[in-house]
Amino acid sequence: MSGTTGATRTDTTRPVDGPPLFGPDSQFHALFDDPRWALAMVRATVLEAAHPQIGAALVDNSTFVAHPWRRLRNTFLSMRRMFGADPAAREREAARLNRLHARMSGSDSRGRAYDAMDRATRAWVVATLFESAVTMCRLSGQPLDQGTMERMYAEYRAFLAALDGDAGELPEDLHDFWRYFDRVVENELENTEAARVILYRLFDHLPAPALLDGAPTLWAAGRAVAGPLLGAITVASLPEPYRRRAGLPEMPGAQTLMQGAYLAAGLARFLPEGWLNAESVIELLSLSPGSDDPRSRTVAALRGRMKRASALLRLLTPLGGDPAPDPASAAGTGEGRRSAEEFFRQVLDQTGDGHLDWPDLAAMARELSTRLDLDEPEETRLYDAFAAWWRELQAALDADGDGRVSAGEYAAAVPSLAGPALIRVAEVLFDATDKDGSGTIDADEYRTLFRTAFHRDLTTTDGIYGRSAFVSDFLSFMSARRTSTPYDPLLADA
């Protein structure tokens, strides 16, 4: 059973009595800026990935390995829209998510079909979010009372109803929900490849966020300590029946470590209201070198201190290896070029599986559509343009005919990627930005494109950006392997 065609939408924005289920007075918003969510979201993601259908979809389509920070930011923004007070924004976001998931289907390594629009599977995603929220409160010594728990469960069922038209795949009664949750954990979850990647590969190889990209030694040292701890904390917090069934090893003292981590994060409740803001933290982590954000001066000073700390650390430990060049300084000295291997890894291989295939280009189209907030017709045009580009790349580069392009095939061919299909991708992007159809991007449209979508403010000599200049800049980035001030934060940043 998949899709939402024919579903009857009901008014789920307000319970029979009490405040609305969405908006600033909701229980969800009371926990939104809670640092415990950092632990709970990882736990929920593992429980999602342990579901065979979700795990297969993640392995085939997700960018969470190569671009985890970008995935985190997009998830955060989506949930903010879905739980916001504006019903129009919620409906628009629900429609966007449904279009995104409708493009994800296939089969796993055992030949079992998956469909990201399967309603029972989508219900499990919502179930893991709710259950992990309840668990994080319990583990941190602040268990929810029955009334608060029931209210929050109603909010999550309303969230599912906003996506599917109704929440029928989740039990209506909270008591029945716990039986449903235990049944899925015991009978349906598996030790999937996606769950193993999150638990054991993602933390060990987590790329630095843009904020810390200039201090690779410092990041490597911190990750070497924090990565195994986060993995152990997450494993210890998972339901015991799943740990036993999946054969997940639990290190000695992990339960104590896990409870200590949740209790420490829960101490944030003693901070003055407003001191912690999840949106500000995520935006700060996403600031890249060269950003013109007002906070960039503070970030630049912080990067300088981190580089000095990294230099000192390199004298004391071999963890960091050779320092990476500063992207901003490289661009300023004319060295802002990537090798073919770097370009393949940082830009083309969006899913991080070592190959280029359609899910990688679909991820690019998805990211562009999300950042530009495209309507369905424009989004479809962009996906079609990327699909044509994939066919062009496959014909030119897939030497062994296996349906994908390896890093070796790409590096050996070193092709000119600026064919007609890629030009069409750039033209579709230009048309989506040229809202008034004038054939040029004026100052307001330009600001919308690079500030809202790419987090940059760039200037032009005449105050407008013509089609040819736009296409040329995009092709230069996508085919000449030059680092690019506007496009790197979109397609290359972690």
KEMARPA-958283 format. One line per field, with one value per residue (C-alpha): chain; x, y, z; residue number from 1; residue in one letter. Coordinates in pm, 1 decimal, padded with zeros to 6 digits. Example, Ala and Ser with C-alpha at 12.3 -4.5 7.8 and 13.67 -1.06 7.14 Angstrom:
2
c = [A,A]
east = [01230.0,01367.0]
north = [-00450.0,-00106.0]
up = [00780.0,00714.0]
k = [1,2]
r = [a,s]
// end
This chain:
494
c = [A,A,A,A,A,A,A,A,A,A,A,A,A,A,A,A,A,A,A,A,A,A,A,A,A,A,A,A,A,A,A,A,A,A,A,A,A,A,A,A,A,A,A,A,A,A,A,A,A,A,A,A,A,A,A,A,A,A,A,A,A,A,A,A,A,A,A,A,A,A,A,A,A,A,A,A,A,A,A,A,A,A,A,A,A,A,A,A,A,A,A,A,A,A,A,A,A,A,A,A,A,A,A,A,A,A,A,A,A,A,A,A,A,A,A,A,A,A,A,A,A,A,A,A,A,A,A,A,A,A,A,A,A,A,A,A,A,A,A,A,A,A,A,A,A,A,A,A,A,A,A,A,A,A,A,A,A,A,A,A,A,A,A,A,A,A,A,A,A,A,A,A,A,A,A,A,A,A,A,A,A,A,A,A,A,A,A,A,A,A,A,A,A,A,A,A,A,A,A,A,A,A,A,A,A,A,A,A,A,A,A,A,A,A,A,A,A,A,A,A,A,A,A,A,A,A,A,A,A,A,A,A,A,A,A,A,A,A,A,A,A,A,A,A,A,A,A,A,A,A,A,A,A,A,A,A,A,A,A,A,A,A,A,A,A,A,A,A,A,A,A,A,A,A,A,A,A,A,A,A,A,A,A,A,A,A,A,A,A,A,A,A,A,A,A,A,A,A,A,A,A,A,A,A,A,A,A,A,A,A,A,A,A,A,A,A,A,A,A,A,A,A,A,A,A,A,A,A,A,A,A,A,A,A,A,A,A,A,A,A,A,A,A,A,A,A,A,A,A,A,A,A,A,A,A,A,A,A,A,A,A,A,A,A,A,A,A,A,A,A,A,A,A,A,A,A,A,A,A,A,A,A,A,A,A,A,A,A,A,A,A,A,A,A,A,A,A,A,A,A,A,A,A,A,A,A,A,A,A,A,A,A,A,A,A,A,A,A,A,A,A,A,A,A,A,A,A,A,A,A,A,A,A,A,A,A,A,A,A,A,A,A,A,A,A,A,A,A,A,A,A,A,A,A,A,A,A,A,A,A,A,A,A,A,A,A,A,A,A,A,A,A,A,A,A,A,A,A,A,A,A,A,A,A,A,A,A,A,A,A,A,A,A,A]
east = [00000.0,00165.4,00087.2,-00178.9,-00412.0,-00772.1,-00686.5,-00926.5,-00755.4,-00899.3,-00834.7,-00555.3,-00425.3,-00614.6,-00714.6,-01062.3,-00943.4,-00616.3,-00379.8,-00303.4,-00097.2,00139.1,00313.2,00508.2,00272.3,00313.5,00498.1,00734.0,00848.1,00907.2,01182.7,01301.4,01610.6,01690.4,02050.6,01930.8,01784.2,02137.9,02153.2,01788.3,01797.9,02093.9,01909.2,01591.0,01787.2,01939.3,01593.8,01469.4,01768.1,01717.1,01385.6,01464.5,01274.2,01413.5,01763.8,01763.7,01631.4,01900.6,02182.7,02065.5,01958.1,02072.2,02362.2,02399.3,02744.7,02913.2,02716.2,02584.5,02581.9,02384.6,02140.0,02105.1,02032.6,01771.8,01600.1,01593.4,01440.8,01181.6,01067.0,01056.0,00817.0,00607.6,00558.4,00521.1,00204.8,00147.8,-00079.1,00006.7,00379.2,00306.3,00103.3,00371.6,00643.6,00433.6,00381.0,00755.2,00839.9,00587.6,00735.2,01083.2,00983.9,00781.2,01109.3,01267.8,01192.8,01391.5,01509.6,01765.7,02059.5,01823.6,01583.1,01314.9,01129.2,01122.9,00906.9,00963.1,00590.7,00483.8,00253.5,00341.7,00709.9,00651.9,00455.8,00758.6,00975.0,00731.4,00710.6,01088.6,01090.7,00819.1,00959.7,01312.3,01179.0,01008.8,01320.8,01554.6,01343.0,01340.4,01715.4,01795.4,01594.8,01298.2,01032.7,00719.1,00392.8,00108.6,-00080.2,00225.1,00313.1,-00036.8,-00036.4,00300.7,00182.6,-00118.8,00122.8,00325.3,00010.7,-00098.4,00243.2,00187.4,-00165.1,-00023.5,00189.8,-00044.3,-00389.4,-00459.8,-00263.1,-00428.4,-00099.9,-00023.3,-00250.3,-00485.9,-00436.0,-00095.1,-00117.8,-00164.5,00130.4,00375.7,00254.7,00293.2,00644.3,00759.9,00618.0,00807.5,01131.6,01110.6,00980.0,01078.4,01401.5,01730.1,02100.8,02092.2,02388.2,02251.2,02229.1,02586.8,02710.3,02550.7,02680.5,03032.6,03131.8,02964.9,03116.0,03462.6,03475.4,03248.6,03365.6,03419.2,03139.1,03223.8,03303.6,03585.9,03701.3,04015.0,04142.6,04168.5,04413.7,04196.9,03885.8,04055.4,04174.4,03832.0,03656.5,03895.0,03775.1,03410.3,03326.4,03357.7,03185.2,02885.6,02861.3,02871.2,02612.8,02378.4,02407.8,02344.6,02029.6,01868.3,01590.9,01743.1,01546.9,01696.3,02049.6,02018.3,01866.9,02119.7,02414.1,02532.1,02822.0,02793.5,03119.0,03164.5,03026.9,02828.1,02500.0,02656.8,02821.4,02492.4,02292.6,02563.2,02554.1,02176.4,02185.3,02457.9,02264.6,01952.3,02127.2,02065.0,01721.3,01892.3,02019.7,01825.7,01551.2,01672.4,02038.6,02027.1,01889.5,01921.6,01876.6,02158.8,02392.6,02329.5,02373.7,02699.6,02834.9,02746.4,02940.6,03207.6,03534.3,03463.3,03108.2,02978.6,02747.8,02764.9,02901.0,03190.4,03439.7,03388.6,03412.8,03730.6,03889.1,03781.2,03930.9,04259.0,04271.8,04179.9,04461.5,04710.6,04571.9,04598.4,04960.2,05040.9,04851.1,05046.5,05363.1,05218.6,05020.6,05010.2,04628.9,04573.4,04821.4,04914.1,04699.7,04454.3,04497.4,04269.6,04005.2,03976.2,04350.5,04377.5,04114.3,04283.9,04616.2,04472.6,04505.3,04133.1,04127.5,04040.9,04195.6,03962.6,03959.7,03869.4,03595.2,03449.5,03450.4,03339.5,03082.8,02978.2,02958.5,02679.5,02586.3,02945.6,02941.8,03245.4,03044.9,02850.7,02499.7,02151.9,02092.8,02393.5,02252.2,01904.2,02055.2,02192.9,01851.2,01689.9,01931.5,01884.6,01506.2,01506.4,01731.9,01540.9,01202.1,01084.0,00721.1,00630.0,00658.6,01001.2,01117.8,01011.3,01196.9,01511.4,01491.8,01433.2,01738.7,01955.1,01818.7,01925.3,02269.5,02299.5,02219.2,02485.0,02744.3,02659.8,02701.3,03037.1,03194.9,03044.9,03318.6,03229.0,02852.4,02764.2,02522.5,02744.0,03066.9,03359.7,03612.2,03868.8,03652.0,03595.1,03960.0,04084.0,03848.9,03881.6,03596.6,03453.1,03127.1,02982.3,02763.6,02415.5,02245.2,02448.8,02386.6,02016.3,02051.9,02206.4,01932.4,01658.0,01823.6,01844.6,01476.7,01380.6,01568.4,01448.4,01105.6,00986.4,01101.6,01309.3,01604.0,01828.1,01856.1,01812.8,01953.8,01659.2,01650.7,02028.4,02014.4,01741.5,01947.3,02280.3,02170.8,01869.0,01983.0,02361.9,02424.6,02629.6,02601.5,02790.7,02814.2,02808.0,02950.2,02622.1,02380.3,02233.8,02331.1,02272.4,02185.0,02520.5,02719.3,02507.3,02541.4,02915.4,02976.3,02773.3,02948.0,03286.4,03212.2,03055.3,03304.9,03628.9,03669.8,03730.2,03629.6,03347.9,03241.2,02865.9,02836.5,03072.6,02838.1,02558.8,02711.7,03056.3,03025.0,02975.5]
north = [00000.0,00322.6,00678.2,00912.6,00929.7,00939.5,00998.9,01223.1,01495.2,01587.4,01883.6,01762.5,02099.7,02117.6,01850.5,01837.5,02061.0,02239.7,02443.0,02361.3,02053.5,02264.7,02596.4,02752.8,02617.8,02255.4,01997.1,01942.5,02305.8,02279.2,02025.2,02160.1,02342.7,02072.7,01943.8,01594.3,01581.7,01539.1,01199.0,01108.7,01186.2,00953.5,00681.4,00736.3,00728.3,00391.2,00249.9,00382.8,00241.6,-00098.1,-00131.2,-00324.7,-00091.5,00228.2,00086.2,-00006.4,00336.6,00507.5,00301.6,00364.0,00727.4,00911.3,01156.7,01104.6,00941.7,01196.6,01504.5,01440.4,01805.3,01909.1,01625.8,01739.3,02097.9,01990.7,01759.7,02035.6,02287.9,02037.2,01953.7,02324.1,02378.2,02070.0,02163.6,02537.2,02735.8,02816.1,02549.5,02666.6,02619.1,02277.8,02166.3,02291.4,02106.2,01788.4,01803.2,01851.8,01554.0,01337.4,01429.8,01354.1,01013.8,00921.6,00917.0,00658.4,00294.6,-00013.2,-00337.3,-00428.5,-00669.5,-00962.9,-00862.2,-00728.0,-00427.6,-00096.1,00209.3,00531.2,00608.8,00291.5,00419.6,00157.6,00236.9,00611.5,00549.0,00369.8,00679.3,00893.1,00623.1,00624.4,01003.6,00995.0,00696.7,00843.5,01173.7,00987.9,00778.1,01078.7,01235.6,00913.5,00851.4,01207.5,01176.8,01385.1,01128.8,01269.3,01238.3,01051.1,01362.7,01523.0,01196.6,01159.0,01517.5,01470.4,01144.4,01330.5,01581.4,01311.6,01140.2,01478.9,01507.5,01171.0,01274.7,01589.4,01362.2,01072.0,01224.9,01025.5,00863.9,00525.3,00333.8,00438.3,00316.3,00582.9,00491.7,00545.4,00215.2,00033.2,00225.9,00062.3,-00283.4,-00181.1,-00047.3,-00360.4,-00583.8,-00403.7,-00404.3,-00774.7,-00902.0,-00662.9,-00479.4,-00618.6,-00551.4,-00366.5,-00220.0,00130.8,00075.7,-00055.7,00242.6,00488.0,00307.7,00219.1,00405.8,00743.8,00845.7,00713.2,00900.0,01194.5,01488.0,01820.2,02075.9,02387.2,02577.0,02335.3,02252.7,02463.5,02260.0,01897.5,01791.7,01927.2,01768.8,01430.2,01427.6,01516.7,01267.5,00988.7,01033.1,01130.4,00891.2,00561.9,00716.7,00830.7,00487.8,00316.9,00556.2,00497.0,00117.2,00119.1,00328.6,00097.6,-00143.9,-00458.1,-00697.9,-00526.3,-00527.1,-00899.4,-00982.5,-00772.8,-00902.7,-00551.8,-00565.2,-00348.1,-00225.4,-00254.2,00046.1,00162.4,00184.4,00410.9,00620.6,00648.9,00757.5,01004.9,01158.8,01203.3,01340.3,01589.6,01704.8,01738.1,01993.7,02247.4,02301.4,02519.2,02762.2,03086.6,03058.2,03135.8,03062.1,02750.0,02782.6,02481.1,02685.3,02925.3,02638.2,02459.7,02780.9,02853.3,02505.9,02560.2,02886.4,02826.4,03012.2,03331.2,03362.7,03718.1,03632.5,03901.8,03638.5,03560.7,03785.1,03595.4,03267.8,03383.2,03464.4,03124.8,02951.4,03131.5,03002.9,02651.7,02654.3,02747.7,02470.9,02226.9,02326.6,02258.7,01929.9,01814.1,01845.5,01619.8,01355.2,01194.8,01182.2,01472.3,01401.7,01682.2,01992.6,02059.8,02383.8,02670.5,02684.5,03060.1,03117.9,02866.5,03049.8,03378.1,03253.0,03099.1,02745.7,02685.8,02369.5,02012.0,01700.7,01467.1,01236.3,01519.1,01647.4,01297.4,01244.8,01590.4,01679.9,01393.4,01105.1,01254.3,00923.7,00839.2,00482.1,00530.9,00532.1,00779.7,00673.4,00816.9,00848.8,01085.5,01318.3,01284.8,01398.8,01708.6,01783.8,01727.1,01964.1,02236.4,02199.5,02219.0,02523.7,02710.1,02594.0,02504.8,02433.7,02100.0,02203.8,02363.3,02073.6,01823.5,02018.9,02015.4,01639.8,01576.4,01786.5,01593.3,01263.4,01366.8,01458.9,01116.2,00943.7,01156.2,01074.3,00704.9,00683.7,00861.6,00716.4,00377.4,00177.1,-00162.2,-00123.2,-00190.0,00102.4,00327.2,00522.9,00442.2,00694.0,00520.0,00545.1,00912.1,00993.1,00796.1,00966.2,01318.2,01422.0,01758.4,01733.6,02052.1,01878.9,01983.9,01809.4,01992.6,02320.3,02240.6,02187.3,02534.4,02688.4,02532.6,02675.5,03015.6,03007.4,02909.4,03212.9,03456.7,03492.1,03776.5,03609.9,03910.4,03703.5,03846.0,03801.4,04137.6,04238.0,04103.4,03770.6,03743.5,03804.2,03541.3,03285.9,03326.7,03441.3,03217.4,02915.1,02930.5,03146.0,03398.4,03760.6,03815.0,04133.2,04196.9,04498.3,04605.3,04482.7,04205.3,03848.7,03738.0,03388.0,03329.3,03438.0,03219.9,02915.4,02974.8,02994.4,02680.2,02483.8,02602.5,02454.5,02129.3,02051.1,02243.8,02123.0,02471.3,02547.6,02798.3,03051.5,03015.8,02648.0,02476.5,02523.5,02371.2,02055.3,02005.4,02092.0,01805.8]
up = [00000.0,-00108.1,-00209.8,-00082.5,-00378.4,-00266.4,00099.8,00283.5,00481.3,00818.3,01044.6,01272.1,01381.4,01711.9,01965.6,02112.4,02395.0,02453.0,02233.9,01866.7,01785.8,01573.3,01632.1,01920.7,02189.2,02082.8,02289.3,01996.5,02007.9,02382.6,02306.4,01970.6,02099.7,02355.5,02316.4,02407.2,02056.5,01919.9,02091.3,02033.9,01659.7,01605.7,01796.6,01595.2,01268.9,01359.3,01437.7,01102.7,00915.1,01083.0,00899.1,00577.5,00346.4,00497.6,00520.2,00151.1,00050.9,00259.3,00110.3,-00246.1,-00226.4,00083.7,00114.6,00490.9,00456.9,00228.9,00338.3,00693.3,00802.5,00495.3,00559.8,00921.8,00815.6,00561.4,00810.3,01069.0,00828.2,00710.2,01062.4,01147.2,00855.3,00932.8,01298.2,01237.3,01288.7,00919.5,00763.0,00409.3,00473.8,00624.5,00323.3,00083.6,00273.0,00291.6,-00084.9,-00138.1,00085.5,-00095.3,-00435.0,-00301.8,-00162.4,-00470.1,-00665.2,-00432.9,-00502.5,-00591.9,-00434.1,-00170.1,-00196.2,-00128.7,-00404.3,-00170.6,-00308.8,-00125.1,-00179.7,00013.4,-00020.4,00159.9,00434.0,00695.1,00647.9,00677.4,00997.0,01141.2,01077.1,01277.9,01547.2,01599.1,01639.3,01903.0,02092.7,02092.2,02229.1,02513.6,02574.8,02583.8,02857.5,03057.4,03024.3,03131.7,03451.6,03331.0,03230.5,03069.3,03258.6,03092.1,02983.2,02820.8,02649.5,02506.2,02382.0,02210.1,02054.7,01912.5,01757.5,01586.1,01456.8,01319.5,01153.3,00982.8,00882.0,00719.4,00500.2,00431.3,00462.6,00778.1,01059.1,01033.4,01020.0,01378.9,01661.9,01788.3,02153.4,02315.9,02503.8,02173.4,02028.2,02269.3,02166.1,01800.1,01862.2,02046.5,01771.7,01495.7,01696.7,01770.9,01436.6,01156.7,01234.0,01101.9,01126.7,00794.6,00610.6,00668.3,01046.0,01053.7,00854.2,01097.9,01405.3,01295.9,00981.6,01005.3,01340.2,01253.3,00920.5,00991.5,00776.9,00946.8,00923.0,00725.8,01045.3,01135.6,00783.9,00826.9,01123.2,01003.4,01275.0,01553.7,01401.1,01352.3,01713.3,01849.6,01622.6,01727.5,02085.6,02036.1,01750.4,01941.0,02242.8,02036.9,01878.7,02217.4,02363.2,02071.3,02087.0,02462.5,02418.4,02159.9,02264.0,02412.1,02183.6,01877.8,02020.2,02090.1,01751.4,01557.0,01761.0,01847.3,02093.8,02402.1,02551.6,02931.8,03112.7,02806.7,02997.0,03259.1,02987.6,02799.2,03102.5,03197.8,02848.0,02857.9,03212.9,03117.6,02810.8,03025.2,03248.2,02971.0,03127.6,03387.2,03123.3,03070.6,02810.7,02459.5,02524.2,02307.7,01955.6,01728.3,01411.5,01503.5,01591.3,01259.9,01062.4,01243.1,01169.0,00802.1,00760.2,00497.6,00440.9,00248.6,00372.4,00395.0,00685.9,00959.4,01195.7,00960.4,01142.8,01465.2,01276.4,01098.8,01434.7,01568.4,01264.9,01324.7,01681.3,01566.0,01309.6,01580.8,01800.2,01508.9,01446.9,01812.0,01801.9,01496.6,01702.1,01968.7,01778.5,01432.2,01429.9,01198.1,00922.4,00685.8,00711.0,00433.3,00240.2,00329.0,00053.1,00076.4,00046.2,-00236.4,-00433.2,-00368.4,-00508.6,-00820.8,-00683.7,-00641.5,-00851.3,-00762.5,-00904.4,-01091.2,-00788.9,-00549.4,-00775.8,-00807.5,-00430.0,-00318.9,-00586.8,-00812.7,-00561.2,-00349.9,-00182.6,-00089.1,-00227.0,-00452.7,-00776.5,-00985.5,-01083.6,-01105.5,-00725.7,-00711.0,-00974.1,-00824.0,-00492.0,-00667.9,-00815.4,-00476.3,-00301.4,-00563.1,-00553.5,-00174.7,-00154.2,-00425.8,-00289.1,-00638.6,-00723.2,-00879.2,-01249.3,-01201.6,-00987.0,-01253.5,-01523.6,-01310.6,-01244.9,-01615.4,-01702.3,-01454.8,-01590.3,-01941.1,-01807.2,-01642.6,-01972.4,-02141.8,-01873.9,-01877.2,-02253.3,-02240.6,-01925.3,-01837.6,-02006.9,-01855.3,-01898.7,-01533.5,-01517.5,-01306.7,-01337.9,-01112.3,-00990.6,-01209.6,-01521.3,-01455.7,-01383.9,-01684.5,-01926.6,-01781.0,-02010.2,-02083.2,-01892.5,-02040.5,-02295.5,-02407.5,-02114.3,-01848.6,-02027.9,-02002.7,-01625.4,-01593.8,-01808.2,-01596.7,-01284.9,-01449.9,-01547.3,-01190.3,-01060.6,-01328.3,-01171.1,-01395.2,-01717.8,-01821.6,-01943.5,-01671.9,-01297.9,-01131.9,-00795.2,-00594.5,-00780.8,-00752.1,-00378.7,-00342.1,-00532.9,-00360.6,-00014.9,00038.1,-00160.6,-00152.7,00159.9,-00036.0,-00147.1,-00473.2,-00670.2,-01043.3,-01222.4,-01378.4,-01112.5,-01330.0,-01409.5,-01767.6,-01886.4,-02055.2,-01747.9,-01519.9,-01746.1,-01788.9,-01413.3,-01343.1,-01619.6,-01495.6,-01156.7,-01281.2,-01558.1,-01510.7,-01150.3,-01015.0,-00660.6,-00666.4,-00407.4,-00470.2,-00558.9,-00313.9,-00015.4,-00222.3,-00367.2,-00212.6,00156.9,00401.9]
k = [1,2,3,4,5,6,7,8,9,10,11,12,13,14,15,16,17,18,19,20,21,22,23,24,25,26,27,28,29,30,31,32,33,34,35,36,37,38,39,40,41,42,43,44,45,46,47,48,49,50,51,52,53,54,55,56,57,58,59,60,61,62,63,64,65,66,67,68,69,70,71,72,73,74,75,76,77,78,79,80,81,82,83,84,85,86,87,88,89,90,91,92,93,94,95,96,97,98,99,100,101,102,103,104,105,106,107,108,109,110,111,112,113,114,115,116,117,118,119,120,121,122,123,124,125,126,127,128,129,130,131,132,133,134,135,136,137,138,139,140,141,142,143,144,145,146,147,148,149,150,151,152,153,154,155,156,157,158,159,160,161,162,163,164,165,166,167,168,169,170,171,172,173,174,175,176,177,178,179,180,181,182,183,184,185,186,187,188,189,190,191,192,193,194,195,196,197,198,199,200,201,202,203,204,205,206,207,208,209,210,211,212,213,214,215,216,217,218,219,220,221,222,223,224,225,226,227,228,229,230,231,232,233,234,235,236,237,238,239,240,241,242,243,244,245,246,247,248,249,250,251,252,253,254,255,256,257,258,259,260,261,262,263,264,265,266,267,268,269,270,271,272,273,274,275,276,277,278,279,280,281,282,283,284,285,286,287,288,289,290,291,292,293,294,295,296,297,298,299,300,301,302,303,304,305,306,307,308,309,310,311,312,313,314,315,316,317,318,319,320,321,322,323,324,325,326,327,328,329,330,331,332,333,334,335,336,337,338,339,340,341,342,343,344,345,346,347,348,349,350,351,352,353,354,355,356,357,358,359,360,361,362,363,364,365,366,367,368,369,370,371,372,373,374,375,376,377,378,379,380,381,382,383,384,385,386,387,388,389,390,391,392,393,394,395,396,397,398,399,400,401,402,403,404,405,406,407,408,409,410,411,412,413,414,415,416,417,418,419,420,421,422,423,424,425,426,427,428,429,430,431,432,433,434,435,436,437,438,439,440,441,442,443,444,445,446,447,448,449,450,451,452,453,454,455,456,457,458,459,460,461,462,463,464,465,466,467,468,469,470,471,472,473,474,475,476,477,478,479,480,481,482,483,484,485,486,487,488,489,490,491,492,493,494]
r = [m,s,g,t,t,g,a,t,r,t,d,t,t,r,p,v,d,g,p,p,l,f,g,p,d,s,q,f,h,a,l,f,d,d,p,r,w,a,l,a,m,v,r,a,t,v,l,e,a,a,h,p,q,i,g,a,a,l,v,d,n,s,t,f,v,a,h,p,w,r,r,l,r,n,t,f,l,s,m,r,r,m,f,g,a,d,p,a,a,r,e,r,e,a,a,r,l,n,r,l,h,a,r,m,s,g,s,d,s,r,g,r,a,y,d,a,m,d,r,a,t,r,a,w,v,v,a,t,l,f,e,s,a,v,t,m,c,r,l,s,g,q,p,l,d,q,g,t,m,e,r,m,y,a,e,y,r,a,f,l,a,a,l,d,g,d,a,g,e,l,p,e,d,l,h,d,f,w,r,y,f,d,r,v,v,e,n,e,l,e,n,t,e,a,a,r,v,i,l,y,r,l,f,d,h,l,p,a,p,a,l,l,d,g,a,p,t,l,w,a,a,g,r,a,v,a,g,p,l,l,g,a,i,t,v,a,s,l,p,e,p,y,r,r,r,a,g,l,p,e,m,p,g,a,q,t,l,m,q,g,a,y,l,a,a,g,l,a,r,f,l,p,e,g,w,l,n,a,e,s,v,i,e,l,l,s,l,s,p,g,s,d,d,p,r,s,r,t,v,a,a,l,r,g,r,m,k,r,a,s,a,l,l,r,l,l,t,p,l,g,g,d,p,a,p,d,p,a,s,a,a,g,t,g,e,g,r,r,s,a,e,e,f,f,r,q,v,l,d,q,t,g,d,g,h,l,d,w,p,d,l,a,a,m,a,r,e,l,s,t,r,l,d,l,d,e,p,e,e,t,r,l,y,d,a,f,a,a,w,w,r,e,l,q,a,a,l,d,a,d,g,d,g,r,v,s,a,g,e,y,a,a,a,v,p,s,l,a,g,p,a,l,i,r,v,a,e,v,l,f,d,a,t,d,k,d,g,s,g,t,i,d,a,d,e,y,r,t,l,f,r,t,a,f,h,r,d,l,t,t,t,d,g,i,y,g,r,s,a,f,v,s,d,f,l,s,f,m,s,a,r,r,t,s,t,p,y,d,p,l,l,a,d,a]
// end
